Amino acid sequence: MTSETDVQKSADGSTPGTPTTPPPARPAFGRVTGPAGPGDTALATALQKVLDGHWADTRRTTREAMTPEVLSPIGLSMEEHREHVLGQLSRLAETGIPKLGFRKEDGGAGDAGGVLTAFEMLGHGDLSLMVKAGVQWGLFGGAISNLGNEEVRRKYLPDAISLDLLGCFAMTELGQGSDVQNLETTATFDRETGEFVVDTPTPSAEKAYIGNAARDGRLAAVFAQLITPDKDGEPDNHGVHCLLVPIRDSDGNDLPGVTTTDHGHKGGLLGVDNGRIRFDKVRVPREALLDRFGAVDADGLYSSSIESDGARFFTMLGTLIRGRVSVGAASGAAARTALALAVRYGLVRRQFDHPETGKGIPLLEYREHQRRLMPRVARAYAYACAQNAIIAELDEFEKFPDYFDDRRRREMEAHAAGIKAAVTGWANETISEARLACGGAGYMAENRLTTMRADADVFSTFEGDNVVLMQLVGKELLTAYASEFGDMDQVETVTFALNMVADVVQEKTRASTLWQKLVDSVTDREHTDLLDRGNQLELLVDRSEHLVETVARRLRKAQGEDGSEAFKVFNSAQDHILAAGRAHMDSWVFEQFVEAIEACEDEDAREMLGMLADVFVLDVVDRDKGWFLEHNRLTTERTKAATAALNRLCTKLAGKARTLVDAFAIPEFVFDVPMLNDGGVDAPVEAAAGAEGLG
Amino acid sequence: MTSETDVQKSADGSTPGTPTTPPPARPAFGRVTGPAGPGDTALATALQKVLDGHWADTRRTTREAMTPEVLSPIGLSMEEHREHVLGQLSRLAETGIPKLGFRKEDGGAGDAGGVLTAFEMLGHGDLSLMVKAGVQWGLFGGAISNLGNEEVRRKYLPDAISLDLLGCFAMTELGQGSDVQNLETTATFDRETGEFVVDTPTPSAEKAYIGNAARDGRLAAVFAQLITPDKDGEPDNHGVHCLLVPIRDSDGNDLPGVTTTDHGHKGGLLGVDNGRIRFDKVRVPREALLDRFGAVDADGLYSSSIESDGARFFTMLGTLIRGRVSVGAASGAAARTALALAVRYGLVRRQFDHPETGKGIPLLEYREHQRRLMPRVARAYAYACAQNAIIAELDEFEKFPDYFDDRRRREMEAHAAGIKAAVTGWANETISEARLACGGAGYMAENRLTTMRADADVFSTFEGDNVVLMQLVGKELLTAYASEFGDMDQVETVTFALNMVADVVQEKTRASTLWQKLVDSVTDREHTDLLDRGNQLELLVDRSEHLVETVARRLRKAQGEDGSEAFKVFNSAQDHILAAGRAHMDSWVFEQFVEAIEACEDEDAREMLGMLADVFVLDVVDRDKGWFLEHNRLTTERTKAATAALNRLCTKLAGKARTLVDAFAIPEFVFDVPMLNDGGVDAPVEAAAGAEGLG
């Protein structure tokens, strides 16, 4: 068997010498069979401060404003649920929260971070409400705000904000989800009448899965290929642009030429009315074009401040970044809710009697139960901190775009995509695990977990499919800030990647000063161990870099090949590119977590967070030990020791589990569920004060 | 990069010499962009024959009897869905299929294999129907059939079979799910009146999650602690027994002393009316006791043919074995359905244009998509074969119990538990992956995947929680057929395990003659490779054995310790015990798969199945490479080569994907879903005959 000391062995397996800094003393913990009531309040408050982040005030006011009505109702029909959510949306509009996100000149508060934080917290309640809010204010309102000129913003935004005008963000088509650049819907300028003709030329061009399209939407922000006549009258395609197209009259009837269809029942989110929209040569005035980045004058002449079609397209897609950040944040909140429910249940539900005491053993006292939940609790902390970081970055970008050179902006975009993919995928697994950890009770809708799982499921697909987004992270690492990227199609990307130098990547992933500081402090590499923070960062960054470097080498093969061969090379490396993207997100997320820990001033909290960080890394090592061994990053002694240390730390953390989830600061009414109160669970048997204490 | 040859390197990394048998030539495959219509019919038929197994005739007649009405309806309210399923249940009763499973003397056909196979196929449709059928005929009917005397069987079974009497299987309690031996409900004999008094003494003793309890059930098979007065009039507890207790009158009202509650909405299975039942000193006549294994005479004297309480209890639980086998089989069928939907979609849905042809690339042509789906297709084949094997074993047991010594019976029980845990957990992950692989379309209820996922979710929990069942497999491996086990509580198990000798385990897991034959044929161990069948078996069996041996060594520490310390030792090894159980199930499942392949007479099919077997093993190696490296079972060169070979084989199999899922022989109406027909997908562009052919 392995011991704690083994974890501290160096990578080459030699016995450790005297470390430069002695490992921090770890607190001793009581057993899980301590109190199942509220945990250590002081510690929970200190931890909460770290998780609350920059927008702690917004969190507080939102938390106070939340009532049980924001929870997902059970057993309503689809139409009833839609009606209920629309009502909740109105209440949300009245709070003034949605306004936060719009520019001051548009009647908002210019507080992107605030609105993202507030919407994140809707993830503790009914995700239908969160999604409908995101569709209305984030996507529909966001498109007008980001792409419209002053006149159009003045005309529509007040009503969009107040909810007098509900709208759609009509981008996805039945045949084109991820490949937005090749949407089929057309908007052709008719010089005779000065109008655009919006059309759905093929069945696959029908707009699909569009929120607000089945029932409530009146106006749609429609993405279409913008076509103007050139000087010979031939069609000239300027790429995808966005136009505002009315789709319903005030009685809710489709307007002439528009056909909407209700998607009906989905896997979840029954409160959101998703539908399809088809356009049969619908005419809209020239002013319908949101022309901030591309305008058409009365003569049909096209002009844009951005020359390249590709660059313009990616600029216009900027609207999606907020959406991605928002979706990641809300699904993180949902996962924390699920974990808090499962942890609380694990502390009061007992199974099998203890051989000595004869009392039932709380589920969370079992090793397997600890391993199922505690690494997820650790990751929940890390993701929450990373999510705070990306929200802060986006907020700064929106406030001071000039601070952002192309490189910083692209990095932000890649991380927004990456964290959305990482968190939403993980959240669904986590909610599933939480539901399983609650047994039969977990399957009853009244205990919330199944609805949460069903609703959050599609978060892995919308706002960018997770595989496509993670691939985007991998590609971005490869092309490392090349400004040409915007114009490059898949083949060119491959070809371009060949010239990529590892140095650039290195520069990028190692840019953080914190990282440098921590790594510099490690004076003797041989004596570092898996519980050393600098070594942990090094381990994760090194994995990510190695994956990028080796994938670049593979792609180099495609150089000079024709398109077919180049695609083959790219495709056979696809799993490798995705692995690079995932590894990078692990290291980036961990870096954000460590930064948040460093900034924490409460000593007990910092210690506890340090253990969570250890669990994060040991869990990565445990799950990917094949890689670390294959690439001689760790010896088999060390990987075995890592697993043993992970087990021990999970047991320790389980002793503080209630405190750890209390720090999520989820409104208490969320936990008013039968499984935490009914006859299936026992009151805590050993509720002596201090049994769960730190000392 | 690695090449196919690397896979053939020996474990010590030396260059291979001349293998005794040359590796079989592998067929060349066309590209995925071949026909998306029906695959290779002859090959599909040959493969289907392997999957259909012993009860091919039952499969055929059931398949022919299935109509679109068995599919899960969309958008019904809970009450409407319950009504619909009850109607379908009546139709099912009329087919005579449920009768198959009962003994001939009880009006059945004594064909356990037949009924299990037929119920498995309901897994292609509405799982609510499958579960309600399982509750009514499998559990309720099964309890009467297995535990009742001739009189009681004659009295109730005809109505239970015909559906004139709907019933419940009331075992689980709110506070006791997995620890059935410690149920709290009591049935106390009152000598004065000659009745049993059935009582729910505490809130946690309430029967919970019981199918048919909320609405349709009239009579419940209630599991309770059987208490009789001893000669001094003191209560004497004989352990858990089963009694038939009427719960509702013919108008559906609760009978006096009985309180039923509706669980209402669940995460899925809305067509099944689960509820709670509480008994307030309900009196039933002495004949209500199902007394085959334990009877009480008019004087209140208890007698049983099985002396030990523990052994008697496990005998009575025999009813659960069929349930476990049935649940595993149906969720396997659901997973195959999900895979077939996702594969078909992956062949017709295109994303991004090919750089050369300009045509959209089918999803299944992408490496990542292949890696998501093809290893699951391979495992679906393996599980189907293993499921056929356990059904055949159970069928033989029910027909010829005398053929089964204690050891064989216990092995069957462990495998029934293990396959239930393995398949249901995997099925849920697989349905999730299939839904993700279908993007936005996958989330629309009309395309069936989300309902399937929601319904199958609880299969991981009911009929034995998967963690508890897998632990049971691990413990069974440890205690290896000790007849004492039945009486041992957790501490004793631990203590007993200390005396366990590795030889016994070895004998057990290596019992198969096929395995012996294949391993014997490998004359020179050094020259074996990862594509050699004997070596593959050896690899999987060796992993399982090593895990069992090392866990036994750990448990030895508990020897002589008190209960508290012994539990600690057991608990800290829990993840290890589970890993042993899972590894054993992998090797057992693989063995069943290989036996089925050996029995296949069609050469093309055998070749294809061989590739699926390779993918099964390479996927195990890829996912668990950390273990194989840590324990020096494989070198890093070999694990890397295994991953590369897995990638290549997945691409090859993707070229035959349609054929592979056609062989599942799922009724075609299941595929009449919008996403396979609407504008989002293209007709196959290169449907030239033979493009997908074997040659």
Contacts between the chains, C-beta under 8 A, distances in Angstrom:
chain1	res1	chain2	res2	distance
A	1	B	554	7.2
A	74	B	264	7.1
A	74	B	265	5.2
A	75	B	78	6.8
A	75	B	264	6.3
A	75	B	265	4.9
A	77	B	77	6.4
A	78	B	75	6.8
A	172	B	440	6.7
A	174	B	678	6.4
A	174	B	679	4.8
A	174	B	680	3.7
A	175	B	350	7.7
A	175	B	679	6.3
A	175	B	680	5.1
A	175	B	681	7.5
A	175	B	682	7.8
A	176	B	351	8.0
A	177	B	351	7.2
A	177	B	439	5.6
A	177	B	440	6.0
A	178	B	351	5.7
A	178	B	352	7.3
A	179	B	351	5.9
A	179	B	352	5.0
A	179	B	353	7.7
A	182	B	352	8.0
A	182	B	353	6.9
A	202	B	679	6.8
A	203	B	678	7.0
A	203	B	679	2.7
A	204	B	679	4.4
A	204	B	680	5.9
A	204	B	681	7.9
A	204	B	682	7.6
A	205	B	679	7.6
A	206	B	679	5.8
A	208	B	440	6.6
A	208	B	680	7.0
A	209	B	440	4.4
A	209	B	443	7.7
A	209	B	444	7.9
A	263	B	444	5.7
A	264	B	74	7.1
A	264	B	75	6.3
A	264	B	444	7.8
A	264	B	445	6.8
A	264	B	446	6.9
A	265	B	74	5.2
A	265	B	75	4.9
A	265	B	444	7.8
A	265	B	445	3.8
A	265	B	446	7.5
A	266	B	443	5.4
A	266	B	444	5.8
A	266	B	445	5.7
A	266	B	450	6.9
A	267	B	435	7.2
A	267	B	443	4.8
A	267	B	444	7.8
A	267	B	445	6.5
A	267	B	449	7.6
A	267	B	450	2.9
A	267	B	451	7.8
A	267	B	453	7.3
A	267	B	454	7.3
A	268	B	443	7.9
A	268	B	450	7.4
A	350	B	175	7.6
A	351	B	176	8.0
A	351	B	177	7.2
A	351	B	178	5.7
A	351	B	179	5.9
A	352	B	178	7.3
A	352	B	179	5.0
A	352	B	182	7.9
A	352	B	490	6.7
A	353	B	179	7.7
A	353	B	182	6.9
A	354	B	563	7.5
A	354	B	564	7.4
A	354	B	567	6.3
A	355	B	489	7.0
A	355	B	490	5.9
A	355	B	491	4.3
A	355	B	563	3.2
A	355	B	564	7.0
A	355	B	566	6.5
A	355	B	567	5.2
A	356	B	562	6.5
A	356	B	563	4.0
A	356	B	564	4.1
A	356	B	567	7.3
A	357	B	564	7.8
A	361	B	567	8.0
A	365	B	571	7.4
A	366	B	571	6.2
A	366	B	574	6.1
A	367	B	571	5.2
A	367	B	572	6.0
A	367	B	573	7.7
A	367	B	574	4.0
A	367	B	575	5.5
A	368	B	467	5.8
A	368	B	574	5.0
A	368	B	575	5.7
A	368	B	578	6.1
A	371	B	575	5.8
A	428	B	432	7.4
A	432	B	428	7.4
A	432	B	432	7.7
A	432	B	457	7.9
A	435	B	267	7.2
A	435	B	457	7.2
A	436	B	460	5.8
A	436	B	461	6.8
A	436	B	466	7.6
A	439	B	177	5.6
A	439	B	461	5.5
A	439	B	465	6.1
A	440	B	172	6.7
A	440	B	177	6.0
A	440	B	208	6.6
A	440	B	209	4.4
A	440	B	458	7.5
A	440	B	461	5.7
A	440	B	462	7.0
A	442	B	461	7.4
A	443	B	209	7.7
A	443	B	266	5.4
A	443	B	267	4.8
A	443	B	268	7.9
A	443	B	457	6.6
A	443	B	458	4.6
A	443	B	461	6.3
A	444	B	209	7.9
A	444	B	263	5.7
A	444	B	264	7.8
A	444	B	265	7.8
A	444	B	266	5.8
A	444	B	267	7.8
A	445	B	264	6.8
A	445	B	265	3.8
A	445	B	266	5.7
A	445	B	267	6.5
A	446	B	264	6.9
A	446	B	265	7.5
A	449	B	267	7.6
A	450	B	266	6.9
A	450	B	267	2.9
A	450	B	268	7.4
A	450	B	454	7.2
A	450	B	457	7.2
A	451	B	267	7.8
A	453	B	267	7.3
A	454	B	267	7.3
A	454	B	450	7.2
A	454	B	454	6.2
A	457	B	432	7.9
A	457	B	435	7.2
A	457	B	443	6.7
A	457	B	450	7.2
A	458	B	440	7.5
A	458	B	443	4.6
A	460	B	436	5.8
A	461	B	436	6.8
A	461	B	439	5.5
A	461	B	440	5.7
A	461	B	442	7.4
A	461	B	443	6.3
A	462	B	440	7.0
A	465	B	439	6.0
A	466	B	436	7.6
A	467	B	368	5.8
A	471	B	368	8.0
A	489	B	355	7.0
A	490	B	352	6.6
A	490	B	355	5.9
A	491	B	355	4.3
A	554	B	1	7.1
A	562	B	356	6.5
A	563	B	354	7.6
A	563	B	355	3.2
A	563	B	356	4.1
A	564	B	354	7.4
A	564	B	355	7.0
A	564	B	356	4.1
A	564	B	357	7.7
A	566	B	355	6.5
A	567	B	354	6.3
A	567	B	355	5.3
A	567	B	356	7.3
A	567	B	361	8.0
A	571	B	365	7.3
A	571	B	366	6.2
A	571	B	367	5.2
A	572	B	367	6.1
A	572	B	647	7.3
A	573	B	367	7.7
A	574	B	366	6.1
A	574	B	367	4.0
A	574	B	368	5.0
A	575	B	367	5.5
A	575	B	368	5.8
A	575	B	371	5.8
A	575	B	647	6.9
A	578	B	368	6.1
A	622	B	626	7.7
A	624	B	626	7.8
A	625	B	626	3.4
A	625	B	629	7.6
A	625	B	630	7.2
A	626	B	622	7.7
A	626	B	624	7.8
A	626	B	625	3.4
A	626	B	626	4.5
A	626	B	629	6.5
A	626	B	639	6.4
A	629	B	625	7.6
A	629	B	626	6.4
A	629	B	629	4.3
A	629	B	630	7.1
A	629	B	636	6.5
A	630	B	625	7.2
A	630	B	629	7.1
A	630	B	636	4.5
A	630	B	639	6.0
A	630	B	640	5.8
A	631	B	636	8.0
A	632	B	636	7.7
A	636	B	629	6.5
A	636	B	630	4.5
A	636	B	631	8.0
A	636	B	632	7.7
A	639	B	626	6.4
A	639	B	630	6.0
A	640	B	630	5.8
A	647	B	572	7.3
A	647	B	575	6.9
A	678	B	174	6.4
A	678	B	203	7.0
A	679	B	174	4.8
A	679	B	175	6.3
A	679	B	202	6.8
A	679	B	203	2.7
A	679	B	204	4.4
A	679	B	205	7.6
A	679	B	206	5.8
A	680	B	174	3.7
A	680	B	175	5.1
A	680	B	204	5.9
A	680	B	208	7.0
A	681	B	175	7.5
A	681	B	204	7.8
A	682	B	175	7.7
A	682	B	204	7.6
